[in-house]
Amino acid sequence: MNKPFFFSAVLICTITFSTSGFAQPQTSGWLSSYWDGCKPTCSWYTNLSNDPKFLQYGLSRSCGIDNKELPLGEIAEAKCAKEGGPAYSCWDQIPFVDPSNPQLAYGFGATATAVCGQCFEVTFTGEYEHGIPMPMHRAIAGKKAIIMGRNTGGVGATQIDFLIPGGGLGDYDCFSEQLGLPKRSEILGKNSGGLLGSCIDGAIAQFGGNWEAPGLLEWVQNCHRTGCNSAFGRFPDLLKGCMFHVDWMMSAPNPKATVKVLDECPQILVEGYVPKSSKYTLLRKFMEYTSSTGSPDINPGNKTISSVNSGVTLTYNNVNALVAGTYKMSFAVATGEQATISVTVNGQAAGTVNANTGDWSTFKAVEFGNVNLIEGNNTIVFSFQSNSINIDYFLLLGDKDVIDKTTGIKGPILTAGNLPLTSQAKYYKVNGTPMGTAKPDVPGIYIVKTGKEIRKIVVR
């Protein structure tokens, strides 16, 4: 008799959170699979975890349509591809097997929890969530996987949606476009269930719903393997991730597992989660929405606007750096016409950008890699050779946060305008232990959160 079969694909770009069913140290759960190609919810700055244990992980990575990682500023600000933006999933966030333990795998996924960066250890029980176990489920009994959450919302309370190429596309198919395929292309399998779902449908027809028929496991795997090669033969990373589903997970649909909530994530997953463009995930906004033809709306006393020939100059004074050095600068612009933006720092040219996004509401991030700041106050000038250009923000990124133990915190390394009051800052040890507003006085690395700003600091 044919048993019911069910797949799920997460609503990836949603930012509505629900309570996780994994509240206990270990409980029962199950896994579905997805890969919709969309920007992770944990790439949105507004979705960063409030749990101090995970502040250190910051934003998850996201990539452009060409699979190149976006600049850090654009990761936080760019719209998801489903909304017409440039941000997609990065293909190297595929699952993989531990090289020293073939029974252990690592990967990323989506959970109902609102904690970005939470890790779960799952142990497959050999059971099927929606019926009598198949040979594929029994074949993975006892295997373990550690999965790091980089999407939240849209899944069941005891469900983990494993990020696997060829999994379901779900509600938001950005993946077909990224691969140059028609929307919801059949080559990627069923919308909910993906390539494996199509093979299970084929197995029902081939074996009459007899899941114990001789050769069924091999038939499903061969079907799944053929689907992976057809879909991803031109994309080595995606093909490798799809074959993981075939060879390590044995093409098991919706397997049950015991789920253990971990206090911290393995470093090998952290390295695949955090953006490569900065050692630490530091986001410091120096402006919100600013038009070159109007007045800046943040800290107006710290900026001046003046007309220069046919263009406009925007000057930021008193950008304070506690430690001299080379920092990265990122800013986002929107234009409806060709425009040239030149940047100088302390009178030295930092670079020139020619921009035309074609739409006044479409912003694109630009990154400079060699912005030299002196200790103390710096002056940064944007010169627009046009009367019409919008800047959404500019950021300075670095890994030089330091607290001087003798004098206490001097404020963020990089800041413009009014410094936050020390009493507003909350400190944590890297292991997540809260310290309240007490300044660290023991050498080490700590996490500090002031409003939405999250960064690591070093006490010497």
N, C-alpha and C positions, 0 to 999 in steps of 0.2 A: 504493500500500500504506500502510495506517495505521501510523505510527511510534509507539512508546511515548511517553506523556506523563506527566510527573511534577511534582507540586507539593510544597512543604514548608511547614509552619508551625511556628515554634519553640515549644519547651516553655518558655514565657515565665517562669513563676514559679519554675522550678528554680534552685537555687543550687549545682549540681554543675558544676564547670568542667572543660574539657578543653584540650588544647594546641592553639593555633591553627596552621593550616597556612600562615599568611602570615608566616613567620619571615624570609623574604628581602625585600629592599627592594621587589621587584616579582615577582609570580607570577601563575599562572592561577587563576581562580575562577569562581563563578557566583552568580546572585541568584535567590532565591525572594521571596515577599511574604507578609506577615501583618498582621493587626490583631485581636488577641484582646481588647483593652480592658483587660488586666490591668496592675497596677502593675509598673513596670520592676524588674528585679532590681537595677539600679543605684540604686534608691530605698531599698534596705535599707542601713542603716549598716554592717552586717557585710560588705557586698560592696564597700566602697570600695577602690579600687585601692591596691596597695602600691608602684606605680611612681611615683617622684617627679614625673615629667612630667605626671601626671594628677591629683595630689593637689589641685591648685588648682581643679579642676572640681567636686569633692565629689559630692553627691547629685544624681541626676536628679529632675526634677519629677514629681509625681503629683497627680491631681485626684480629687474626689469624684464621686458618681453624677450630680451636676448640672453636671459639667465645670468647677467652680470649684476653683482650686488650693488644696490643703490647706496648713495652716500648716506651717512648716518642721519643728517637732517631730513633728507627726503624719505627715509624709512618711516620716520615718525609722522610726517606731514602729508605724504602722497596718498591720494585716493586709491582704494582697491580697484583692480582692473574691472570688477563687476560694476563699478560706478563710473567707468570711463577714465580711470586713472592709470598710471604706469606701473603699479606694484603687483607682483606675482609672488608665488612661492619659489624658493631656491631649490634647484634640483638635487643639490648635494645633501639635503635633509632626508635622504632615503634611509630606510632601516639597514642594519648591517650586523654581522655575526662577530662575536668576540673572537679575535684571532687565537687566543689561548684556551678557549672553552667553547666547543661547538654547540653546547646546550644552552648558551646564553647569547641573547641579541640585544641591540640597542635601537632606539628610534624615537620619533616624535609623534604627537597625536593631539586629539581634542577630547576634552572631558567637560562634565557639567560644572566643575569647580570654577570659581572666579579667580583662582590663583595662577597667574602666569609664571611658568618656571617650576611648578610642582612636578615631582617625579613619582612614578608608581612602578613597583615591581610586580609583574604578573606571572603566575605559574599556571600553565595550561593543565586542566584536569582530565582531558580526554573526552569531555562531554560537549554537547551541542546545545546552544541556547534555545533553539526552536523545535526540538524533537529528539528522536532517538539518534545517538552518536553514529557517525559514518566512519569508515576506515580512516579517512583523513584526520578526524579528530583524535582517534586512538593513537595515530602515528606521532602526534606531538605531545602526548601526555608526559608531564614532568619537565618539559622545556620551560625556560624562563626568558622574559624580556623586560628591560627597564625602559620605560616610555616617559619622555619629558613633555609636559603640556605646553603647546604653543598656540592652541586655539581653545576657546571657551564658549560654552553655550551651544544649544541645538542638539544635544545628545541626552540619553537617558541618565538617570541618577547613578546607575551601576554599570554604565557603558563607557568604554574607551574606544574612540574611533582612531585606528592605527593609520598613520600617514604612509601610504604605500602607492607608488605609481600603478595605475590600472585599477585602483579601487574606485568606488562610486564617485561620480561627478557631483551628485547632490543638487541643491537648488541653484548654486552659483558656478556655472561652468566657465571659468576663465582659461582652462587648460587647452581646450580645442584651439582657441585663438592663438595661444602661445606656441602651439605646435604647427600652426598654419593649416588647421583642419576646419571643416564646416562645424558650426555650432552643434554640440552634442553628437559628435561624429560616432557612427556605429563602430568604428575601429577601436574605440575606447570601451566598448561593452555597454552593459545596461547602465542607465542613469543611477539607479540604486543597486549596487552589486558589482558594477564594473565588469572586467574581463572574466573573473571567476563566476559571477552571476550568470553570464551567458553560457559558460561551460556547464554549470549545474543544470540549466534549462536543457542543454543538449544531452546531459547524462540521464535526465528524466525520460527523454524520448528514446535514447539508446538502450536503456536498461529497464524500462517500464516502471521506474520508481523503486526498483529493488536495490537498496543501498548496500546489500551484502553480495551482490553479484560478482563473480570472479572477474578480475581485471578492471573493476570500476575505478579504483584509486589511480591506477596508471592512466586510464582513459582521461580522467579529469585533469591530471597533471599535464598530459601531452596536449590536451586542448588549451589549457591555461598557458603553457609554454609557447605554443604556436601564436596565441593572442599577444603575448608579450613581444615576441619577435616582430610580428606584423606592425604593432603600434609604435615600438620604440627602437627598432633596428638601427635608426640613424642617431639615437641619443644614448650613449653608453651609460651615463649615470642612471637614467630612468629605466633602462633595460635591466641594469644590475638590481635596482630596487624591486622591479616587477618579478625578477627571477627569485628574489628572496621569498616572495609570497609562495612561489611554486616549490622551491627546493628546501627551505627551512621550515616554513609553515605548512608544507605539504598540501597546499591548496585547500586548507580547512576553512569552511565558511562559518563565521560567527561562533568561534569556539568559546566555551566557558573557561574561566580562570579564577583562581584566588588572587586578590589584589591587596598588596601591602603598600601603604603610604610611606614614602621615604622622607627623612628629615632634610636630606640634601641630595643633590644630583651628582652623578659621576662627572669628573672633569671632561671626559671624552664627549659627553653630551653638551656640557656647557660651551665647549669650544665650537660646537656646531650650531648653537643657539644664538650666541652674541654676535653682533656685527663685527666683521673683520676690519672695518675702517677706523676703529678706535679701540685702544686697549681697554678703556672703560666706557660704558655707555653714559656719556655726559651730554645733556641737552640744556643749553642756557639761551633762552630767547631774549634778544635785545630789542625786539619790536614785535608788534602784532601786525595788523594790516596798515600799510603806509603807502600813500600815493605820492609820487614826486611832485604833484601839483598842489598838495595840501600839507597840513601840519601833521607830524607824527603824533600818535595818540598814547604813547607810553613815555613817562619821564620826560616831558617836553623841555625841561630845563637842561637836560643832558644832550640835546640835539639842536642843531640849527639847520635851516633850509635857506638856500640862496640861489638866485637865478644866475647862470653863467652862460653867456651867449644865448644859444637856442636851447640850452639844457638846464639841468637843475643839479645842485650839489647838496648832499645830505651828510652832515658832519656829526660824528659821535665823539664827545669829549670824555675824559676821565674813565676810560675803560681800564679797570685796575687789574694788574697781574701781580700776584705775590711772588712768583718765580719767573725770571726771565727765561725765554726759550722759544722754540718753534712750535706753533700750534696750527691746527687745521681750522679753516674758516669755511662755513657753508651758508649760502643764502638762497632764498627762493624768489624768483621773479615771474611776473606775468605781463605780457605785452600783446597788443593787437597789431603791432607793426614792428619792423626791424629797429632794434635799439642797441646801443653800445653802452656798457657799464664798465667803468674803470674804478679800481679800488687801490687806495694808498693807505699805508699804515706808518704813522710817524714820519710822513713825508716820503716814504719809500714805496715805489710801485709794487703792488702785490699781484696784479694781473688785470686783464681786460677780457670781457665776455661779450660776444655778440649774441643777442637773444631775440627770438620771435616765437612765442608760444601760440600765436594765432587767436588767442582768446583772453580777455581780461580777467577771467575767473580761473584760468588754467595755469597753475604754478609749476615751475620746474626748478629743482635744486641744482645749484652749482657749487663745486667744492674746490677750494684752493688748499694746497698741501704745505705751503711754506710761508706762513705768516709769522714774522719775528716780532715778539713783544718784549719790551723792556720791563724791568721790575718797577712797579709803581703805575702811574697813569699813562695811558696810551691814547692816541687820537686816530680814529678810523674814518676815512672819507669815501663816500660813494659818489661818483660823478656820472650823471646820466646825460648822454648826448641826444636827448629827446625830452619833450615836455610831457610825455605820457608813458609812464611805466609804474608798475606796482611792485612793492617788495613785501612779502609776507613776514619774513623774519631774517635775522642773521644770527649765526651761532659761532662760538669759538669752542673748540674741542681740545682736550688735553688730558694727560695722566699725571699732572704735577701737583695734585692737591696735597698740601702740607699744613699741619698745625704746629706752631711753635709752642712747645710745652711751657716755656717761661712766661709767655705773654698771653697764652690762650688763643682761641680761634680769631683770625683776622678777617673773617668773611670768606666767601667763595674765592677761588683763585681768579676767576674771571667774573666781573660784574659791571653793570652800568647803572648809574643812578643810585638810588637808595639801597644800602645793604639791608638784608633782613635782620631783625633783632635776634640776638643770640638765643633768647628764650623761645623763639619760634622753631629753632632747630632741634630735631630729635636724633639721638645717636644710638647706634646699635653695634654690637660686636659682629664680626663677619658670620659667626654661627647663628646670628639672629637674636641673641640675648639683648633685650632692650635696656638702655641706660638712661632713658628720659632725656632731660636737658643738660645732664652733667657732662662737662667737657672731658674727653679721655685724657688721662695723665700717665698712662703706661704705654711705652712704645709699641706700635703695631699698626695694623690696617683696620679701619672701621668704616661703617656706613653712616652717612648723615642724610636726613631728609628734611627739607624745608619746603612746605607746600608740595608742589608737584616735582620739585627738583630733587633728584636722587644722585648721589655720587659716592665714590670711595675717597677716603682721606688717609693719609699716612702720618702717624705721630712719631717723631724722631726723638 
